[in-house]
């Protein structure tokens, strides 16, 4: 398995192929999940980064890939940290 060559923010998992960051966020209600998704959408619009999302009524899976198949760079790592801050605001 390839060693991780990019920084991994706290709480996130490095995925080697394709190089990406992954995290599952858990919430206590659908309303909290929806609020987090809305905040993530606003973050995406302001940064131009659009992670892969999958979600249920009380969770959101976020996968952030680097540009054009490259490892997540500083912008993607910053997005991951901001997503954590948004989740903290939502809980």
N, CA, C and O of each residue as an XYZ file, in Angstrom:
364
protein
N       0.841     -1.177      0.000
C       0.000      0.000      0.000
C       0.887      1.242      0.000
O       1.927      1.259      0.659
N       0.488      2.271     -0.727
C       1.247      3.501     -0.841
C       1.162      4.304      0.443
O       0.093      4.407      1.045
N       2.285      4.873      0.865
C       2.296      5.716      2.061
C       1.579      7.030      1.768
O       1.616      7.549      0.652
N       0.930      7.548      2.801
C       0.247      8.826      2.665
C       1.286      9.929      2.513
O       2.205     10.031      3.325
N       1.147     10.758      1.480
C       2.096     11.834      1.237
C       1.455     13.203      1.381
O       2.006     14.197      0.908
N       0.307     13.268      2.023
C      -0.352     14.543      2.242
C      -0.820     14.617      3.685
O      -1.025     13.597      4.342
N      -0.983     15.836      4.165
C      -1.393     16.036      5.553
C      -2.841     15.589      5.734
O      -3.689     15.805      4.868
N      -3.101     14.963      6.874
C      -4.441     14.470      7.171
C      -4.969     15.227      8.393
O      -4.455     15.046      9.497
N      -5.987     16.072      8.208
C      -6.552     16.800      9.347
C      -7.126     15.845     10.395
O      -7.548     14.735     10.070
N      -7.136     16.282     11.641
C      -7.678     15.477     12.735
C      -9.088     15.001     12.417
O      -9.934     15.767     11.956
N      -9.319     13.722     12.674
C     -10.640     13.141     12.475
C     -10.894     12.614     11.074
O     -11.909     11.958     10.840
N     -10.011     12.881     10.155
C     -10.164     12.448      8.775
C      -9.315     11.208      8.519
O      -8.351     10.948      9.241
N      -9.672     10.450      7.498
C      -8.927      9.268      7.091
C      -8.346      9.513      5.711
O      -9.034     10.012      4.820
N      -7.080      9.162      5.536
C      -6.457      9.245      4.219
C      -6.797      7.990      3.440
O      -6.660      6.878      3.949
N      -7.233      8.166      2.219
C      -7.518      7.053      1.319
C      -6.448      7.110      0.220
O      -6.315      8.128     -0.459
N      -5.682      6.018      0.041
C      -4.562      6.083     -0.901
C      -4.949      6.081     -2.382
O      -4.272      6.709     -3.195
N      -6.041      5.374     -2.745
C      -6.402      5.274     -4.165
C      -7.879      5.470     -4.365
O      -8.653      4.644     -3.881
N      -8.320      6.485     -5.032
C      -7.513      7.643     -5.400
C      -7.182      8.461     -4.149
O      -7.912      8.396     -3.161
N      -6.099      9.222     -4.183
C      -5.708      9.974     -2.998
C      -6.824     10.938     -2.591
O      -7.235     11.803     -3.365
N      -7.298     10.767     -1.371
C      -8.412     11.589     -0.915
C      -8.497     11.564      0.602
O      -7.825     10.781      1.273
N      -9.336     12.434      1.114
C      -9.645     12.501      2.544
C     -11.092     12.089      2.721
O     -11.951     12.449      1.916
N     -11.362     11.333      3.775
C     -12.729     10.878      4.020
C     -13.081     11.061      5.501
O     -12.253     10.860      6.389
N     -14.334     11.446      5.732
C     -14.835     11.522      7.107
C     -16.354     11.356      7.099
O     -17.045     11.802      6.183
N     -16.846     10.704      8.139
C     -18.291     10.565      8.357
C     -18.653     11.455      9.533
O     -18.057     11.361     10.606
N     -19.643     12.328      9.319
C     -20.155     13.202     10.363
C     -21.503     12.670     10.815
O     -22.366     12.389      9.984
N     -21.694     12.527     12.112
C     -22.944     12.022     12.690
C     -23.693     13.168     13.367
O     -23.082     14.034     13.993
N     -25.016     13.166     13.236
C     -25.858     14.197     13.834
C     -27.026     13.556     14.576
O     -27.362     12.395     14.345
N     -27.629     14.320     15.459
C     -28.712     13.803     16.280
C     -30.078     13.854     15.630
O     -31.023     13.233     16.117
N     -30.195     14.598     14.522
C     -31.504     14.732     13.878
C     -31.324     15.061     12.398
O     -30.252     15.470     11.954
N     -32.402     14.870     11.659
C     -32.387     15.239     10.248
C     -32.176     16.744     10.089
O     -31.479     17.175      9.170
N     -32.767     17.541     10.969
C     -32.629     19.004     10.889
C     -31.151     19.415     10.999
O     -30.704     20.314     10.286
N     -30.404     18.764     11.881
C     -28.980     19.066     12.009
C     -28.213     18.635     10.757
O     -27.321     19.345     10.292
N     -28.564     17.478     10.224
C     -27.921     16.996      8.995
C     -28.161     17.986      7.867
O     -27.233     18.340      7.139
N     -29.403     18.434      7.718
C     -29.768     19.378      6.665
C     -29.017     20.703      6.828
O     -28.536     21.278      5.851
N     -28.925     21.179      8.075
C     -28.209     22.433      8.334
C     -26.729     22.294      7.949
O     -26.151     23.206      7.358
N     -26.125     21.159      8.283
C     -24.728     20.927      7.923
C     -24.564     20.891      6.404
O     -23.631     21.492      5.872
N     -25.450     20.203      5.709
C     -25.376     20.147      4.245
C     -25.502     21.536      3.631
O     -24.802     21.854      2.670
N     -26.387     22.365      4.177
C     -26.533     23.738      3.679
C     -25.257     24.539      3.909
O     -24.838     25.309      3.045
N     -24.640     24.357      5.074
C     -23.387     25.069      5.371
C     -22.257     24.576      4.471
O     -21.436     25.368      4.006
N     -22.218     23.267      4.228
C     -21.202     22.734      3.309
C     -21.388     23.294      1.898
O     -20.410     23.604      1.217
N     -22.630     23.423      1.465
C     -22.904     23.983      0.137
C     -22.389     25.419      0.050
O     -21.802     25.807     -0.961
N     -22.604     26.207      1.101
C     -22.106     27.586      1.109
C     -20.578     27.609      1.095
O     -19.976     28.444      0.420
N     -19.950     26.697      1.837
C     -18.488     26.607      1.842
C     -17.982     26.233      0.456
O     -16.998     26.803     -0.017
N     -18.633     25.298     -0.191
C     -18.236     24.909     -1.544
C     -18.338     26.079     -2.502
O     -17.441     26.296     -3.317
N     -19.418     26.831     -2.412
C     -19.586     27.984     -3.303
C     -18.507     29.031     -3.062
O     -18.039     29.662     -4.010
N     -18.105     29.225     -1.812
C     -17.099     30.249     -1.518
C     -15.683     29.799     -1.855
O     -14.830     30.639     -2.143
N     -15.408     28.490     -1.828
C     -14.058     27.992     -2.094
C     -13.883     27.426     -3.496
O     -12.759     27.317     -3.987
N     -14.983     27.066     -4.140
C     -14.892     26.419     -5.450
C     -14.533     24.948     -5.364
O     -14.234     24.327     -6.385
N     -14.556     24.372     -4.156
C     -14.277     22.951     -3.960
C     -15.583     22.216     -3.685
O     -16.369     22.624     -2.831
N     -15.802     21.139     -4.410
C     -17.046     20.388     -4.292
C     -16.737     18.922     -3.994
O     -16.492     18.138     -4.911
N     -16.750     18.551     -2.707
C     -16.442     17.169     -2.344
C     -17.576     16.228     -2.730
O     -18.695     16.661     -3.007
N     -17.271     14.942     -2.744
C     -18.303     13.928     -2.935
C     -19.033     13.761     -1.607
O     -18.404     13.638     -0.557
N     -20.349     13.758     -1.658
C     -21.169     13.617     -0.455
C     -22.136     12.458     -0.618
O     -22.675     12.222     -1.699
N     -22.342     11.745      0.474
C     -23.459     10.814      0.569
C     -24.001     10.999      1.974
O     -23.253     11.299      2.904
N     -25.298     10.819      2.121
C     -25.865     11.107      3.438
C     -27.150     10.342      3.675
O     -27.822      9.891      2.748
N     -27.461     10.214      4.947
C     -28.714      9.644      5.404
C     -29.372     10.671      6.300
O     -28.967     11.833      6.307
N     -30.360     10.273      7.040
C     -31.087     11.240      7.865
C     -30.250     11.789      9.010
O     -30.515     12.894      9.482
N     -29.235     11.037      9.474
C     -28.446     11.501     10.617
C     -26.934     11.402     10.397
O     -26.172     11.385     11.363
N     -26.499     11.338      9.149
C     -25.057     11.313      8.891
C     -24.747     11.874      7.511
O     -25.598     11.903      6.622
N     -23.502     12.319      7.358
C     -23.002     12.783      6.066
C     -21.599     12.213      5.888
O     -20.746     12.388      6.758
N     -21.351     11.535      4.772
C     -20.020     11.071      4.395
C     -19.442     12.082      3.411
O     -20.073     12.423      2.410
N     -18.234     12.556      3.709
C     -17.570     13.548      2.868
C     -16.256     12.962      2.369
O     -15.445     12.481      3.162
N     -16.048     13.000      1.067
C     -14.786     12.579      0.462
C     -14.256     13.737     -0.362
O     -14.923     14.244     -1.264
N     -13.029     14.146     -0.026
C     -12.400     15.280     -0.704
C     -11.214     14.756     -1.494
O     -10.282     14.180     -0.933
N     -11.261     14.964     -2.797
C     -10.176     14.525     -3.673
C      -9.316     15.732     -4.058
O      -9.777     16.874     -4.048
N      -8.073     15.453     -4.393
C      -7.197     16.511     -4.886
C      -7.537     16.858     -6.321
O      -8.331     16.169     -6.961
N      -6.940     17.923     -6.826
C      -7.229     18.344     -8.206
C      -6.700     17.333     -9.225
O      -5.542     16.922     -9.152
N      -7.529     16.944    -10.151
C      -7.176     16.075    -11.278
C      -6.411     14.820    -10.870
O      -5.416     14.460    -11.498
N      -6.884     14.156     -9.811
C      -6.292     12.902     -9.386
C      -5.067     13.030     -8.497
O      -4.524     12.023     -8.043
N      -4.626     14.247     -8.243
C      -3.473     14.460     -7.365
C      -3.910     14.328     -5.908
O      -5.104     14.299     -5.612
N      -2.951     14.250     -5.013
C      -3.244     14.193     -3.582
C      -3.883     15.498     -3.131
O      -3.614     16.555     -3.701
N      -4.733     15.422     -2.103
C      -5.315     16.652     -1.568
C      -4.212     17.635     -1.152
O      -3.281     17.278     -0.431
N      -4.339     18.857     -1.615
C      -3.352     19.888     -1.331
C      -3.859     20.778     -0.195
O      -4.830     20.449      0.486
N      -3.196     21.887     -0.012
C      -3.530     22.788      1.095
C      -4.987     23.246      1.051
O      -5.634     23.317      2.096
N      -5.512     23.554     -0.120
C      -6.896     24.029     -0.232
C      -7.879     22.950      0.218
O      -8.848     23.252      0.915
N      -7.643     21.710     -0.169
C      -8.531     20.617      0.217
C      -8.414     20.322      1.714
O      -9.410     20.024      2.373
N      -7.196     20.408      2.243
C      -6.999     20.192      3.674
C      -7.686     21.292      4.486
O      -8.273     21.017      5.532
N      -7.615     22.523      4.010
C      -8.297     23.637      4.679
C      -9.806     23.432      4.633
O     -10.501     23.708      5.610
N     -10.315     22.950      3.503
C     -11.743     22.673      3.386
C     -12.160     21.644      4.436
O     -13.194     21.797      5.086
N     -11.353     20.597      4.598
C     -11.653     19.552      5.580
C     -11.734     20.139      6.990
O     -12.634     19.801      7.758
N     -10.800     21.009      7.321
C     -10.806     21.636      8.647
C     -12.028     22.536      8.817
O     -12.635     22.567      9.888
N     -12.387     23.264      7.769
C     -13.573     24.121      7.851
C     -14.844     23.289      7.973
O     -15.779     23.687      8.668
N     -14.888     22.144      7.308
C     -16.053     21.264      7.426
C     -16.216     20.797      8.880
O     -17.338     20.698      9.378
N     -15.115     20.515      9.546
C     -15.178     20.123     10.973
C     -15.749     21.256     11.814
O     -16.575     21.023     12.696
N     -15.315     22.469     11.546
C     -15.824     23.624     12.285
C     -17.328     23.792     12.041
O     -18.073     24.122     12.964
N     -17.767     23.569     10.818
C     -19.200     23.668     10.504
C     -19.989     22.593     11.232
O     -21.091     22.851     11.718
N     -19.436     21.394     11.312
C     -20.109     20.302     12.035
C     -20.217     20.651     13.515
O     -21.245     20.393     14.143
N     -19.164     21.233     14.072
C     -19.207     21.632     15.494
C     -20.283     22.685     15.735
O     -20.952     22.665     16.768
N     -20.452     23.598     14.793
C     -21.486     24.631     14.902
C     -22.889     24.037     14.792
O     -23.849     24.586     15.333
N     -22.996     22.928     14.096
C     -24.288     22.313     13.831
C     -24.756     21.440     14.982
O     -25.956     21.362     15.249
N     -23.832     20.784     15.666
C     -24.206     19.833     16.728
C     -24.789     20.508     17.940
O     -25.148     19.837     18.908
